[in-house]
Amino acid sequence: MKKIQNPKRSRAVRLATLGSLGVAAVSGTVYFSRMFTDASSFVAMDVYVASVAALCALCAMFAALSFFAGVDESEDYVFQETHIDKLTGFHTRVAMIGHIAQAMAKVLKSGKAQFLIDVDIDRFKQINDQIGFEEGDELIVAAGQRMRDFFGEDAKIGRMGAGEFAVILEDDVDDFENMLDRLIELLMEPYRLKTHHQSVTFSAGVVAMPKDGRDPLQLVRRANLALQRARAEGVGGWTCFESEMGRVADYRHWVESELTDAIDRGDFVLYYQPQLSLEGERIVGYEALIRWQHPQRGIIPPNEFIPVAEESGMILQIGKWALHQGCHDARLLPDDTYVAINLSPVQFSDRNLTDTVRQALEESGLPAHRLELEITETAMTMDRIEARKVMAALADMGVQIAIDDFGTGYSNLSYLMDFTFHKLKIDRSFVCRLQDDDTTGAVISTIVGLSRALGAETLAEGVETADQATLLRAAGCDSVQGFHYARPAPLSTFVSANDADARLLPRAVGATYH
């Protein structure tokens, strides 16, 4: 990006200004001294007075030059502060709004479309809190450099927020979709920071000018709406803006505004879904699944509020409650079963996670081996070194670790060998294809073999038919869960109502867990 240079006060101008001021001051002092001490020579001072006047005029000239050059210098300073991002050298948000307006004017004149792409690091706030601001800045700079290398020095790229970038592209890309896929793939390659390798995911949203609007601020908002949709559909993707996204954004805003009240009201409850051993189809554990019972709107599904809670940071408070409640509930279930509780990537990155788990176990009196924590591949690979420490600490406490949604993330053998865990959960996307795709069975058998080689069990989720269960048993899978066996249900479904009433926490969410 080219820097605009305004005229500045040179060193020579500054020295000349100071010199003329000094000479004029000394000359004036000498003149007035002689005037009062040697009156007889005062008549001969005409030439001297003229010299002092000339010096004063010269001083004024240099002062004027310095002043007006200083005005230009101040303008340049203001420009740099408001238009150039200090960290990346990209355009600031203010500058990008102006460039979008210019691009729109060009579009209307030429009739040739242009695109605005909004690209953001997923969960950057949580990552920044985890690795520290210095390395967070290092990550932003590195991501920005990859974008500069990808699009070229002359591209209009702006930094719109902490880990958010925008770029304006003309409609001259041969394969726009492939270009976006390559961009996100490049940005998601691990970053080598000062102290560790950092893995991150990106999401992107796209608007077309003038199809999706003409107002620059509206275009920025709509590109961000598309980005949020892409993020909700799964990390590492991109989406083009659609008109209904505005309504979705309004709903998400409502959800965020209601979450705090939901916590205070105690709206949240845990449902449980049994997990069964394929050998004898005996219940071995229960997965805790959070539900939001809104007083006016009824049940709000997790996929509608969990992403919002993660972005707002409220997932830590909600997750802490779920952990405490799940441990208390587990005491009402048979002693030879466990309770599996999901940890969001935000929770897993929380520095206080091990203390929170230890507190929940101590307060509930639940043996550590009866608690299973489900962690996604993505969460594990955000910071491998820290993740390895956390998982080892949890294992040392006696807590069981399951890798959730296996096969949908990195699925890298070297990654798995770094971590301490006892179970791989095969994602439902594999299970649903079992009966129609012969290769899926082979993939599942491979996962089972890998798991056994690492000393871990396998559990397949999303089992909906007896045929799927039969094929999973043939593939060597250890345990299963899904609608074929039982739908998620309140705790009272699995224990007597009297026991549940006596030992449940009095509120679904209480101040104790804030």
Stockholm file with secondary structure:
# STOCKHOLM 1.0

chainA/1-514         MKKIQNPKRSRAVRLATLGSLGVAAVSGTVYFSRMFTDASSFVAMDVYVASVAALCALCAMFAALSFFAGVDESEDYVFQETHIDKLTGFHTRVAMIGHIAQAMAKVLKSGKAQFLIDVDIDRFKQINDQIGFEEGDELIVAAGQRMRDFFGEDAKIGRMGAGEFAVILEDDVDDFENMLDRLIELLMEPYRLKTHHQSVTFSAGVVAMPKDGRDPLQLVRRANLALQRARAEGVGGWTCFESEMGRVADYRHWVESELTDAIDRGDFVLYYQPQLSLEGERIVGYEALIRWQHPQRGIIPPNEFIPVAEESGMILQIGKWALHQGCHDARLLPDDTYVAINLSPVQFSDRNLTDTVRQALEESGLPAHRLELEITETAMTMDRIEARKVMAALADMGVQIAIDDFGTGYSNLSYLMDFTFHKLKIDRSFVCRLQDDDTTGAVISTIVGLSRALGAETLAEGVETADQATLLRAAGCDSVQGFHYARPAPLSTFVSANDADARLLPRAVGATYH
#=GR chainA/1-514 SS CCCCCCCCCCHHHHHHHHHHHHHHHHHHHHHHHHHHHCGGGGGGGHHHHHHHHHHHHHHHHHHHHHHHHHHHHHHHHHHHHHHBCTTTCSBCHHHHHHHHHHHHHHHHHHCCCEEEEEEEETTHHHHHHHHCHHHHHHHHHHHHHHHHHHHCTTSEEEECSSSEEEEEEESCCSCHHHHHHHHHHHHTSCEECSSSEECCCEEEEEEEETTTCSCHHHHHHHHHHHHHHHHHHCSSCEEECCTTHHHHHHHHHHHHHHHHHHHHHTCEEEEEEEEEETTTTEEEEEEEEEEEEETTTEEECHHHHHHHHHHHTTHHHHHHHHHHHHHHHHTTSCTTCEEEEEECHHHHHCTTHHHHHHHHHHHHTCCGGGEEEEEEHHHHHSBHHHHHHHHHHHHHHTCEEEEEEETSSCCCHHHHHTSCCSEEEECHHHHTTTTTCHHHHHHHHHHHHHHHHTTCEEEEECCCSHHHHHHHHHHTCCEEESTTTCCCEEGGGTSCHHHHHHHSCSSSSCGGGC
#=GC SS_cons         CCCCCCCCCCHHHHHHHHHHHHHHHHHHHHHHHHHHHCGGGGGGGHHHHHHHHHHHHHHHHHHHHHHHHHHHHHHHHHHHHHHBCTTTCSBCHHHHHHHHHHHHHHHHHHCCCEEEEEEEETTHHHHHHHHCHHHHHHHHHHHHHHHHHHHCTTSEEEECSSSEEEEEEESCCSCHHHHHHHHHHHHTSCEECSSSEECCCEEEEEEEETTTCSCHHHHHHHHHHHHHHHHHHCSSCEEECCTTHHHHHHHHHHHHHHHHHHHHHTCEEEEEEEEEETTTTEEEEEEEEEEEEETTTEEECHHHHHHHHHHHTTHHHHHHHHHHHHHHHHTTSCTTCEEEEEECHHHHHCTTHHHHHHHHHHHHTCCGGGEEEEEEHHHHHSBHHHHHHHHHHHHHHTCEEEEEEETSSCCCHHHHHTSCCSEEEECHHHHTTTTTCHHHHHHHHHHHHHHHHTTCEEEEECCCSHHHHHHHHHHTCCEEESTTTCCCEEGGGTSCHHHHHHHSCSSSSCGGGC
//
